[in-house]
Amino acid sequence: MIFERRLLTRDRGAGILEKLWQIPWSFVLLLCGVAAIGYVALLSAGSGNADLYAQKHAIRFGFGLVVMLGLALVDIRLIARFAWVGYLGGIVLLVLVLMHGNVGKGAQRWIDIGPVQLQPSELMKIMLVVALAAWFHRASWERIGNPLFLIPAAIAVLLPMGLILKQPNLGTALITGMVGAAVFWAAGVRWWKFALIGAAGAVAAPIAYERLHDYQRARITTFLDPESDPLGAGYNIIQSKIALGSGGLWGKGFLQGTQGHLNFLPEKQTDFIFTMIAEEFGLVGAVTTLGMLMLVVAFCYLVAFRSKHQFGRLLAIGLGTNYFLYIFVNVAMVTGSIPVGGVPLPLISHGGSAMLTVMVGFGLLLSAYVHRDAEMGPMRE
């Protein structure tokens, strides 16, 4: 198998060199390949000028790579021990955003930490996965079946969702909830409890719709009928569909995309980067990109399968689900399958917060892989 290594980490005291050997370097190479696709796409988005987007993308990925490898060497038991500290740190950042955050495009989502502008809602999803994995990893089936045991974990999901909704950022809030639900499901929570929550959500949907901001309701209306306002709310998705279809099988060629380079395609360096890839490199380029992204997702679930402790399994499933939702929402958005929501394509779109978040997540994932045979302690009754 492509990611196989000899098991060298049974001993708590495994050295750095042994851990480096355990890292699946083929997976690291895969990430570099995906980032390279992003570099080429962003170079095109900048009309061949690397200074606009591509160079920053490469620097951010390089920094993220160092962070990822550093986290991969951290003992998984240490990560589990401080899981809730990280969660509380994420909550504090979300509160700081509401109090002192920067406003952009009608939303208050960013905060300046020194020279870095961070979007804490992205990092919060990772911290939530780690915290929930720590909560469930030693719980017995009897405890998981007890609704009282689930209440603190449910609050841990709802609290950041509420803070993110206040920004407002509906898309990220919903993804946060789905990532949390994935960890609940993987931990063994019964399906009928999800059904109850789904039924309650369906009942509350009309009320929630009325409380949406005008631009959020406009996105839903445009999704249902984009041609109703082709020069206004429906413009973005119409131009995206034109670009997707015009690429054909092999595409128009590098720097030859008319929708992108004539500025018909909106946000071509961020939300609609996949559309630009499809226009210039065609169906072949789009499918290749999706194939590489899905290989990354597959590795996340492979780590869950290989891990001998529940913490590693839940961590890998949560991180894999988060990464998959990035891909699904972005591609579905630019193809008109769901309303436009401002979710980047991971490792490809221009943006520092998403890149840092994804690489931190992969660092935790690699730690789970390297320490997949670690002893995590007895089960709680």
N, C-alpha and C positions, 0 to 999 in steps of 0.2 A: 504494500500500500504506500501511496506517495508520501504520507506524513509519518510513517513508522520510524521509531527510534527504540533503542534498547532501554529498558526500564532501569534508570540509574538513581531515582529519587525516593527510594523507599526510606532511606535514612534521613532524619530531620537535618542532619548536618551536612548534607550534600553541598559541595563547594561550587563556587561561581562557574568554574570551567565545566563542571559536570552539568550544571543547569544550562549553560550556553549550548552544550552539545544536545541537550534535550529539546531546545527550541526547534520547531519545524521550519527550517529555513526555506523550504519550498513554499510555505504559506506566506512568509515574509516577501519572497520573490513575487508571489501572486499579488500582494498588496502594492508592491512597486509597479507592477504591470498596470493595475487599475489606475494608480496615481499618474502613470505615464500617459494613459488615455486622457486623463483630465488635463495634463500639461498641454498636449497637442490641441485639445478642444479649446482651452483657454487662450492658447497662442493664436488660434484662428479668431476667437472672439475679440481679441485685441488687434485684429487685422495684421498679424505678423509681428506686432510689437510685444515682446516678452515682458517689458517693464510694467505693462498695464495690469495683467492678471497672472500670467504663467509663471513668472519669476517668483512672485509672492507665494504661489501655490507650491512650488518646489521647495522653498525655504520652510514653509509651514509643515510640509510633509516630512522633510528632513528632521526638523525639530520633534515632530510627533513620533518619528521612528525611534529617536533616542529615548523619548518618554516611554514608548511601548516596550522597548527592550529592557529598560530599567525596571518597569513594573513586572515584567515577566520573571525577573529574578527574585521578586519579593515573595516570601513564604505565604502560601494561600491561607494558612492559619492566622497570620498577622492581619491579612486583609479582612478575614471574617471577624476577628476580634474588634477591629475598629470600624466595622461596617456602619454602625449607627452614628458614630462621630462624623463620618463623611456625609451621611444623610442629613444630620442637623446642620452641617456646614452648608449644604445645598439649600436648605430651607432659609437659612440666614441670608444667603445671596439673593434668593427670590424676594425676600422682604426688602432688602436693600435696593433692589431694582424698582420696586413700587415706590420707595421713598426718594431715591436719588438717581434713578436710572435715566439713560438718554432716550429721548423720544425720536422715533423714525417711522415715517409712513403711517402716522396715526397711532402707533403702538409704543409702549414703554417696555422694551425687552432687553436692553443692553446696559452694562455697567462698566465703567473704566476701572481697571486694576493696574495701576502703573501705566506702562505704555500699551497694555493689552486691553482691547474692548471685548468683553466676554458676554455671551448670552447664557445666563445660568440655567434657563429652562432645558437646554440641551444636556448640560452636565448633570442636571437633577435626575434625568432618566437613568443614567448609569448608576448614580448613588442609590436610587430607589431599587434597582435590580439587586445590588449588593446587599442592601439592608433586608430585603424580602428573602433572599437566599439564606442570610444568616438567621432570620426568624424561623424559617421552615426546616433548615437542614438537619436538625436533630429531633424534630417532632415526630411522635408516633402517629400511626393512623388514627388512633382514638382521639388524640389531641386535635389533629387536622379536621376530624369530623365534628368537633365541638364548636358551635357558632361563636361562643365567647372567646375562644382562642383566635378566631379570625378577625374579631373586631379591631384590635390594635393594628393589624396588618392592613385592613381596609382603610382605616383612618390614615395610615402612612401613604396610601395611594391617593386618597381624596384630598388631603391637605395640599400637596404640590399642584394637583389639578386645579384646585380653587385659586391658588396664587397665580398660576399661569393664565387662567381665564381672566383674571383682573387686569392683565397687561394691556389689551386683551390678545390672546393667542389661542384661538379655538383648536386649530389643527394640532399643535404640539400638546395641548391638554388632552385631546382625545387619544393621541399616540401614547402619551404617558399612561393613561388608563388601560389601553390595550396591552402595553408591555407588562404592567402590573398584573393584569388578568392572565397573561401567559404564564407568569411565575406561579400564580395561584393554581392554575390548571395543572402545571407540571408537578406541583407539590402534592397533588392528589385531591384537591377540593372537588366535591361531587358536582356533576353537571347541572342538577336541578337548582343549585344555588346560583349558577350563572343564568339559568333560565328565569329565575325570579328577578334578578337584577335587570336582565334584558326586557322583561315585561314592564318593570317599573320605569325603565328608560323610555319605552315606547309610549307609555301613558304621559310621561313628562315632556315628550318631544314638542307637542304644540305650544306648551307654555314656554319652553326653552327657546323656540323659534321666535316668539314675540319679544323675547329679551335680547335677541341678537342685535348687534350694531347694524346700521343701514348697509354698510359695505359688505358685511357677512351675509345678509339676506340677499343682496344683489349678486353675490357669487353663486348662491344656490339657484336663483332665478336664471342667471346666465348659463349655468350648467344644464338646466332643463331646456333652455331655448337660447343658445348663444346668438342666433341670427336676429333676435328681437332688438338687439342694440349693437350692431356690427362695428360701429365707430366708438363705442363707449365701453361698457362693461364686458361685452362679448368680443372685443377686439383681440385680446391676448390669445384666447383659445382658438379663434378662427385663424389667426396668423400661424399659430403653432401647427394646426392641422395642415395648412397649406405647405409649410416647410417639411413636415413629415412625409406627405405624399409626393412632393416634388423630388425627393432624394432618389426614388426608384430603388433598383436592386443594388447598384454599386455606388450611388451618390454622385454629386456634381464635382467632387474633388476638393482637396484641401484649399481653403481660402476662396472657394468658388461659390459658396452658398449665397444666393441672392437675398433670401429673406433675412438672413443674419447680417450680411454686410451692407445691405441697403436700409438697415435699421427698421425693418418691418417687425422683426422678431423681438419681443420685449424681454428684458432681463436675461439676455442670451448667455451671460456668464454665470448665472446663478440658477434660478428655478427652471429655466428652459434650456439648459446646456445639453440635455439629451436630444432635444429637437434639433439642435445645431449639428450634433454628431450624426443623426439620421439623415439630415439634408446633405451633408458633405461626404458621408461615407456610406450612405444608403442602408438598405435592410441588412446587408452583410455586416456593416459596422455596428449597427444598432444591436443585432442579435449577438455579435461577438462581445460587445460591452456588457449586455445583460448576462451572457453566459459566464463571464469572469466574475461579475458581481454575485451571481448565484453560487459559484464555487466558494466564495467567501462565506456565504450563509451556510452552505453544506458543511464547511469545516467547523463552524460554530456548533452545529448539531452533532458532528463527529466527536468533538471534545466532550459534549454531554454524554454521549454513548460510552466513551472510554473512561470517564471519571468513575472512580470507585467510591466517591463520597457524594452525598446529596448536595452539599454546598456547591461543589464544582458543576454538578449536573444542572442545578437551578440557575447558577450564574451564567453558564454557557447558553442555556435555552433563552433566558431573558435577554442577553446581549445579542444573540442571533436573531431573535424576534424584533428587537429594536432596529437592527441593521436592515432586516428584511422590510420593515415598515417604511424606513427611509426610501428604499428602492421602489416599493409598491406604490406609495403615495405620490412620489415624484413622477414616475412614469405614467400612472393612471391620470394624474393631473394634466400633464402636457398632451395626453391623447384625448382628453375630454371625457374620461370615464368617471371622474369624480370632480367636484368643484375645486377651483384653484385655491391652494392653501399656503403657498410659500415654504415648501419643504425642499431642501437641497438634495442633490444626488451625491451620496457619500463618496469621498475621495476624488470626486470629479468636479463638482461645483466650486466656484470661488467663494471663500468664506473661512475665517479662522476658527470660530467657535465650533462649527460642525466638524472640522478637521481634527481639532484638539480632542473633542468629545469622542469621536470614533476611535482615535488612536489610543486614548486612555482605556476605552472599552476593550480594544484588542490586546492591550497590555495585560489587563485583568484576565482576559480569556487565555492568553498564553501562560499566565501564572497557573491557571486551573489545569492546563495541559501538562506543564512541567511538573506540577505537584499532584498529578491525578491519582497517585497511590498513597497520598499522605493520610495519616490517621487523624481524623477530625474530632475524636472524642465520643463518648457513649451517647445513645439516644435518650432523649427526655421522655419520661412516661407521662 
